[in-house]
Amino acid sequence: MFQHLLGHPFRLAIGTVKLVCASHLIFTHAIELSACEGYSMLPTFAANGEWLLFDKTARRGRRVAVGDIVSYKLPFDPHNLGVKRVLGMPGDYVSLAAPGDPGDGHVLQVPKGHCWVVGDNITLSRDSRMFGPLPLALIEGKAVASVLPWKNRRWIDNGLRPLKEPLTLPPQLQ
């Protein structure tokens, strides 16, 4: 097979151009491979770095829901990316305090065109609690798989499941 291609340099050149164009389209508009390093997403991802596959068709918040893990341009450093879990979409109310921290009880309604992102290791995470609601336009993709290290490869799903029974508020909150 290869001798057939090597015998026809023009055919080899056309095949190479097709491969380069297809790769460019796929990695520009469909998928992205990116490292997730640091402690903010422990225990979901290892601190020493896991390589994640991101669906870039979810850019700008398309098909992103609460519970999804997204990559986004850092609002304070747009040349770098962050990886966090979405905890609130436009119109949702989110607590400004960390879980277990009584805080001051303040909640915020996520504004239109924004989402609220938080790391799974909330005590070591720089997230929306520091920089506020994240504009959906900064979202670069949604995590769909962890691919490296190879022994830890797995699909990443939202992880949230619907309630079987509706929640009831305690009498003092009704």
Buried (B, 14 or more C-beta within 10 A) or exposed (E): EEEEEEEEEEEBEEEEEEEEEEEEEEEEEEBBEBBBBBBBBBEBBBBEEBBBBBBBEBBEBEEBEBEBBBBBBBBEEEEEBBBBBBBBBBEBEBBBBEEEEEEEEEEBEBEEEBBBBBBBBBEEBBBBBEEBBBBBEBBBBBBBBBBBEEEEEEEBEBEEEEEEEEEEEEEEEE
